[in-house]
Amino acid sequence: MKTPTIVIHSDPEDVVAALLGDVQGVSVIHLDELTRSWCVREAEVIEPVLEQSIPSLCSAYIINWVFELSRTEIGLRLRAFGLHENWAHAALGSVLARAHALAHGIGPRGVSRSLLPLNVQWKLLSGRIPGIKTPQFAFGFGHRMPDISHLEKFVQKSVWSYFRWNGDSDVAEDEQQWHPFFVEQPQGIPIVCSYHGEAFALSFPRGWPEVDLGAFPGLVSACRELFDSRMGEILVYQEDEILTFCACSPYMAGVGELREGKQLLLRGVPSN
Amino acid sequence: MRTSIEDLRRAIEDPHRTVDVCSVLLDAWLEVTPRRLSEALSRFRDKRIENQGRVENFEKTFKQLDPAARRRLLGSPWVSGFMDDPDGVSHEDPDGRSVSTIEALHLAATAEFLVAPINDEMGKLHQGRGVESPLGEWVLRRHESGFEKVERAKVGGVIALDVDSGLARRNEPESGTFCNPFMSISSEELVVIQEKLEAAIGLVDEATPHLGLLIRTFTRRVLVRKSIQPGDQVSPLNLGSEYRPIHAGCIRILNVHRPEMTVDLCAEAILHESIHSYLSAYEEVHGKFMSGAIRVRPVSPWSGNFIPNHSLAHAVFVYYAIHQLLGILVDIGAGIGEEAGKRMKRRLMHVAGGFCIERKISTLFVLESPASPQLMAVVNEIQEKIRTEYSQRMPKYKLENVA
């Protein structure tokens, strides 16, 4: 029997929340609803009071879809009190402490392993899977530009942008000159591997290469563990049977377009 | 006796240990520094024939110094500045001429000889070069009638306040503080700066006297850079501070003349940078905590910024010390007013917030080779201590009662 599942999201258009919203045994809560009665005071630890209407989080599988607080009501309250956003994540952590399992790590980007900078992902994954390639890159320090003489066909990217590799600028204004990040565009054919638990499905945005499926269970397992993500989307490029790992994203941006997307999400829910 | 990483932590948290740890470490540092200097000089001498005379001149002067003068010189930024970049430029003299690091080192050594009136040979050597003591406590100013020895103001009784030396004017594009062009500080502003820094160190002494001692042991000069005028708009970047090991024992603080740089912020800045100086002294003696490579960098749980692994290791000790200071100041009130009290409570929560994350801080490092297990153990213990303190205040979530 599948574990009761709760999706906590912070985006009204959240794809996973939309796909699972009408499934029996799955509840969907917006973060604003969860945090409505949380007690946030000047220079105090947040007290996470839960309303009776919130479904029991205890022993549930939680898809903790909380990556960004800036547009949430709790985010506004934190700013009003000048409180570090880590305190909201810590409060969430205490609320979720008795859950059966969490889909993602807790914390803001860079602190949660589910949201690591690209070059940290590459370092960790290439240390785990022998023979996999990762993109060549150069990373500046502060306002200092890095040496990019060793790079060919490179683009400036945001170190936080997992899935945009076509050369269009995805760099936020404040990232242009601050810790500038340059990456060689990977060669070959892109493959997206969407996974939840051990279940995975491949999609091919630009043509169908001959794929050795045998490589993917190991890749999924490594990403699940290294990036503390029970669900995610892995982008690899395949060229001459060699895979280049580009990113593992927790956002599941493409799952809505997958024919079997909803099934994939349900198959990954852990059993009791 | 050898300082361990555990000792570094103990000196911050246990006032009974601070004197021992600081004096053992400073002695070890003063023992290792002349050896390092001698090695650097010998490499420099062998590099080019013309370097030979320059090194010999310095060594001749150095040999004539008494032990106290040698220690003052060794503790000065001229020694670390030379060792960091033996072929480089130290600063510009008052006439805008570049002074090389070996020249600056020699000038500092000869300054230890100076007696008034200045003798001819010294006068020639120092002509226009701006003569000052190695640690910056005094400076010789030239007048029409001759030279005058001017004592610089001191903070906390021993730390020289330097707003105008060649070092204080230095331009460093890669620095967070000295990338801003130097602006001269008026005598009225100097009074404000001095009073504020004095009050700041007074706050540290009142709340955590052992940290006041640590500051005085590892900080010998405070360089204040003015980068904005009184009417200019202030951004957080204008209120920064910095420590660079290239200038051992010198901490840098921006725009202390501005009201936004409050006494409590100054206290935090002095302690913050002095802890860097303390940790750097340890690293000089016992080796770097870890590589300073910057190709892959972790994210600071305090600022969210990409920082080198090495800086993250420093940050844990720095914020541990600041947490001690602010925690006590907030408790005792310290007569600092409501506004400052509120600001310090917020800062305290910010500092604690960086420790109160789900992951162990030791797992945030992204290193090529494993970090020292002792260092990682201390990092995790510090985090755990603060996390436990706050988790006791963190109520387990509760369900709202139905009315």
Interface residues (C-beta under 8 A of the other chain):
Chain A: S37 E42 A43 E44 V45 I46 E47 P48 V49 L50 E51 Q52 F81 G82 L83 H84 E85 N86 W87 H89 A90 A91 G93 S94 V95 A97 G105 I106 G107 P108 R109 G110 V111 S112 R113 P117 N119 V120 K123 L124 F139 F141 G142 R144 V159 H179
Chain B: E174 G176 I294 R295 V296 R297 P298 V299 P301 W302 G304 F306 K342 K345 R346 L348 M349 H350 G353 G354 C356 I357 E358 R359 L364 V366 Y390 R393 M394 P395 K396 Y397 K398 L399 E400 V402
